[in-house]
Amino acid sequence: MGIISWIVFGLLAGILAKFVMPGEDGGGFIRTTFLGVAGAMVGGFIGTRLGFGDVTGFNVRSFAIAIAGAVAVLWAYRRLKKS
């Protein structure tokens, strides 16, 4: 996937992660995109290591892995922000 695809994919994953984990943290377009892209990378890394597959393109399995990773990154971000 190209860089634009990763950004769009990350934005969608970040938006859905914030939908799954709503909260009072301020996060605009850039932060949501960053968390989503980071989550897609983390989800792809962990999913590959656990045998679930990797983020290979726009398909349902890759999208689910990216959203799970984005939720994990959002959770970690909130924990670090509290400290």
Residue frames as a rotation matrix with the C-alpha (Angstrom) as fourth column:
MET 1
0.583 0.813 0.000 0.00
0.813 -0.583 0.000 0.00
0.000 0.000 -1.000 0.00
GLY 2
-0.171 -0.615 0.769 1.17
0.562 -0.702 -0.437 3.51
0.809 0.358 0.466 -0.73
ILE 3
-0.910 -0.287 -0.299 1.54
0.407 -0.478 -0.779 6.32
0.081 -0.830 0.552 1.78
ILE 4
-0.653 0.743 0.148 -1.81
-0.693 -0.665 0.280 7.89
0.306 0.080 0.949 0.83
SER 5
0.084 0.679 -0.730 -3.53
-0.155 0.732 0.663 4.53
0.984 0.057 0.166 1.29
TRP 6
-0.429 -0.318 -0.846 -1.95
0.741 0.412 -0.530 4.15
0.517 -0.854 0.059 4.74
ILE 7
-0.996 0.066 0.062 -3.12
-0.088 -0.863 -0.497 7.63
0.021 -0.501 0.865 5.73
VAL 8
-0.277 0.955 -0.102 -6.70
-0.772 -0.159 0.616 6.98
0.572 0.249 0.781 4.57
PHE 9
0.093 0.243 -0.966 -6.69
0.208 0.944 0.258 3.51
0.974 -0.225 0.037 6.13
GLY 10
-0.697 -0.453 -0.555 -5.28
0.632 -0.024 -0.774 4.94
0.337 -0.891 0.303 9.38
LEU 11
-0.844 0.454 0.285 -7.80
-0.495 -0.864 -0.088 7.76
0.207 -0.215 0.954 9.45
LEU 12
0.085 0.923 -0.377 -10.68
-0.565 0.356 0.744 5.31
0.821 0.150 0.552 9.14
ALA 13
-0.005 -0.158 -0.987 -9.18
0.570 0.811 -0.132 2.99
0.821 -0.564 0.086 11.77
GLY 14
-0.913 -0.391 -0.118 -8.58
0.330 -0.536 -0.777 5.95
0.240 -0.748 0.618 14.10
ILE 15
-0.529 0.803 0.275 -12.14
-0.729 -0.596 0.338 7.23
0.435 -0.022 0.900 13.72
LEU 16
0.342 0.685 -0.644 -13.57
-0.230 0.725 0.649 3.80
0.911 -0.074 0.405 14.47
ALA 17
-0.363 -0.532 -0.765 -11.20
0.664 0.428 -0.613 3.35
0.654 -0.731 0.198 17.43
LYS 18
-0.977 0.053 0.205 -12.45
-0.165 -0.797 -0.581 6.63
0.133 -0.601 0.788 18.90
PHE 19
-0.095 0.991 -0.095 -16.01
-0.744 -0.007 0.668 5.43
0.661 0.134 0.738 18.28
VAL 20
0.239 0.105 -0.965 -15.25
0.293 0.940 0.175 2.19
0.926 -0.324 0.194 20.16
MET 21
-0.136 -0.388 -0.911 -13.45
0.989 0.004 -0.149 4.05
0.062 -0.922 0.383 22.98
PRO 22
0.400 0.306 0.864 -15.12
0.355 -0.921 0.161 7.46
0.845 0.242 -0.477 23.34
GLY 23
0.067 -0.416 -0.907 -13.54
0.992 -0.067 0.104 9.84
-0.104 -0.907 0.408 25.76
GLU 24
0.865 0.289 -0.410 -12.82
0.341 -0.938 0.057 13.41
-0.368 -0.189 -0.910 26.67
ASP 25
-0.135 -0.985 -0.106 -9.38
0.506 -0.161 0.847 13.51
-0.852 0.060 0.520 25.10
GLY 26
0.558 0.264 -0.787 -8.99
-0.417 -0.730 -0.541 16.21
-0.717 0.630 -0.297 22.52
GLY 27
-0.401 -0.691 0.601 -7.92
0.282 0.531 0.799 14.88
-0.871 0.490 -0.018 19.21
GLY 28
0.211 0.439 -0.874 -8.27
-0.657 -0.598 -0.459 16.51
-0.724 0.671 0.162 15.90
PHE 29
0.918 0.207 -0.338 -7.84
-0.396 0.440 -0.806 15.18
-0.018 0.874 0.486 12.41
ILE 30
0.169 -0.946 -0.275 -4.05
-0.702 0.080 -0.708 14.89
0.692 0.313 -0.651 12.62
ARG 31
-0.499 -0.363 0.787 -3.98
-0.849 0.386 -0.360 13.08
-0.173 -0.848 -0.501 15.98
THR 32
0.447 0.739 0.504 -6.74
-0.529 0.673 -0.518 10.71
-0.721 -0.035 0.692 14.91
THR 33
0.837 -0.194 -0.512 -4.87
-0.435 0.331 -0.837 9.91
0.332 0.923 0.193 11.71
PHE 34
-0.170 -0.981 0.095 -1.59
-0.815 0.086 -0.573 9.42
0.553 -0.175 -0.814 13.56
LEU 35
-0.324 0.107 0.940 -3.14
-0.770 0.548 -0.328 7.10
-0.550 -0.830 -0.095 16.14
GLY 36
0.728 0.675 0.124 -4.90
-0.444 0.601 -0.665 5.16
-0.523 0.429 0.737 13.39
VAL 37
0.597 -0.594 -0.539 -1.76
-0.518 0.228 -0.825 4.71
0.612 0.772 -0.172 11.28
ALA 38
-0.459 -0.766 0.450 0.27
-0.843 0.216 -0.493 3.76
0.281 -0.606 -0.745 14.36
GLY 39
-0.007 0.563 0.826 -2.50
-0.698 0.589 -0.407 1.37
-0.716 -0.580 0.389 15.35
ALA 40
0.886 0.294 -0.357 -2.54
-0.462 0.526 -0.714 -0.23
-0.022 0.798 0.603 11.92
MET 41
0.090 -0.939 -0.333 1.21
-0.626 0.207 -0.752 -0.79
0.775 0.276 -0.569 12.17
VAL 42
-0.572 -0.262 0.777 0.98
-0.811 0.325 -0.487 -2.16
-0.125 -0.909 -0.398 15.73
GLY 43
0.374 0.812 0.449 -2.00
-0.640 0.576 -0.509 -4.32
-0.672 -0.097 0.734 14.81
GLY 44
0.770 -0.146 -0.621 -0.21
-0.517 0.426 -0.742 -5.63
0.373 0.893 0.253 11.73
PHE 45
-0.297 -0.955 0.023 2.92
-0.725 0.210 -0.656 -6.42
0.621 -0.211 -0.755 13.73
ILE 46
-0.516 0.152 0.843 1.06
-0.725 0.447 -0.525 -8.18
-0.457 -0.882 -0.120 16.55
GLY 47
0.573 0.819 0.022 -1.35
-0.650 0.471 -0.596 -9.92
-0.498 0.327 0.803 14.17
THR 48
0.445 -0.512 -0.735 1.54
-0.628 0.407 -0.664 -11.29
0.639 0.756 -0.141 12.13
ARG 49
-0.605 -0.750 0.268 3.33
-0.692 0.328 -0.643 -12.56
0.394 -0.575 -0.717 15.24
LEU 50
-0.417 0.528 0.740 0.17
-0.603 0.448 -0.660 -14.23
-0.680 -0.721 0.132 16.58
GLY 51
-0.892 -0.032 0.451 -0.68
0.260 0.780 0.570 -15.82
-0.369 0.626 -0.687 13.22
PHE 52
0.073 0.982 -0.175 -3.79
0.356 -0.190 -0.915 -13.75
-0.932 0.005 -0.363 12.45
GLY 53
0.332 -0.041 0.942 -2.28
0.936 -0.109 -0.335 -12.30
0.116 0.993 0.002 9.31
ASP 54
-0.609 -0.593 -0.527 -0.99
0.617 -0.772 0.155 -8.87
-0.498 -0.231 0.836 8.44
VAL 55
0.360 0.668 -0.652 -2.39
0.057 -0.713 -0.699 -5.64
-0.931 0.214 -0.295 7.06
THR 56
-0.480 -0.580 0.658 -2.07
0.597 0.332 0.730 -6.24
-0.642 0.743 0.187 3.33
GLY 57
-0.903 0.230 0.363 -4.66
0.185 -0.555 0.811 -3.93
0.388 0.800 0.458 1.84
PHE 58
-0.571 0.780 0.257 -8.24
-0.820 -0.521 -0.238 -2.82
-0.052 -0.346 0.937 2.05
ASN 59
-0.313 0.562 -0.766 -10.04
-0.045 0.796 0.603 -5.97
0.949 0.223 -0.224 3.16
VAL 60
0.638 0.718 0.277 -12.15
-0.297 -0.102 0.949 -6.86
0.710 -0.689 0.148 6.19
ARG 61
0.695 -0.423 -0.582 -9.46
0.683 0.640 0.351 -8.86
0.225 -0.641 0.734 8.01
SER 62
-0.391 -0.889 0.241 -6.83
0.778 -0.458 -0.429 -6.16
0.492 0.020 0.870 7.60
PHE 63
-0.173 0.416 0.893 -9.31
-0.202 -0.902 0.381 -3.50
0.964 -0.115 0.240 8.66
ALA 64
0.852 0.498 -0.163 -10.26
0.011 0.294 0.956 -5.43
0.524 -0.816 0.245 11.82
ILE 65
0.291 -0.843 -0.453 -6.56
0.943 0.333 -0.015 -5.87
0.164 -0.422 0.892 12.69
ALA 66
-0.538 -0.497 0.681 -5.93
0.456 -0.851 -0.261 -2.16
0.709 0.170 0.684 12.11
ILE 67
0.264 0.716 0.646 -8.88
-0.328 -0.564 0.758 -1.13
0.907 -0.412 0.086 14.29
ALA 68
0.861 -0.004 -0.508 -7.77
0.426 0.551 0.717 -3.46
0.277 -0.834 0.476 17.10
GLY 69
-0.140 -0.985 -0.099 -4.29
0.959 -0.110 -0.259 -1.97
0.245 -0.131 0.961 16.91
ALA 70
-0.419 0.046 0.907 -5.70
0.092 -0.991 0.093 1.57
0.903 0.122 0.411 16.90
VAL 71
0.724 0.676 0.134 -7.78
-0.129 -0.059 0.990 0.80
0.677 -0.734 0.044 20.01
ALA 72
0.579 -0.587 -0.567 -4.64
0.812 0.483 0.328 -0.55
0.081 -0.650 0.756 21.71
VAL 73
-0.488 -0.780 0.392 -2.63
0.739 -0.608 -0.292 2.55
0.465 0.147 0.873 20.75
LEU 74
-0.022 0.573 0.819 -5.46
-0.164 -0.810 0.562 4.84
0.986 -0.122 0.112 21.91
TRP 75
0.883 0.318 -0.345 -5.63
0.235 0.338 0.911 3.00
0.406 -0.886 0.223 25.24
ALA 76
0.145 -0.923 -0.358 -1.85
0.989 0.146 0.023 3.30
0.031 -0.357 0.934 25.70
TYR 77
-0.466 -0.269 0.843 -1.97
0.415 -0.908 -0.060 6.99
0.782 0.321 0.535 24.70
ARG 78
0.450 0.728 0.516 -4.62
-0.205 -0.479 0.854 7.70
0.869 -0.490 -0.067 27.32
ARG 79
0.810 -0.216 -0.546 -2.65
0.574 0.482 0.662 5.83
0.120 -0.849 0.514 29.99
LEU 80
-0.234 -0.972 0.037 0.53
0.958 -0.236 -0.160 7.78
0.164 -0.002 0.987 29.20
LYS 81
-0.287 0.206 0.935 -1.37
0.184 -0.947 0.265 11.06
0.940 0.248 0.234 29.04
LYS 82
0.779 0.620 -0.091 -2.80
0.157 -0.051 0.986 10.49
0.607 -0.783 -0.137 32.56
SER 83
0.408 -0.691 -0.597 0.68
0.912 0.335 0.236 10.20
0.037 -0.641 0.767 34.07
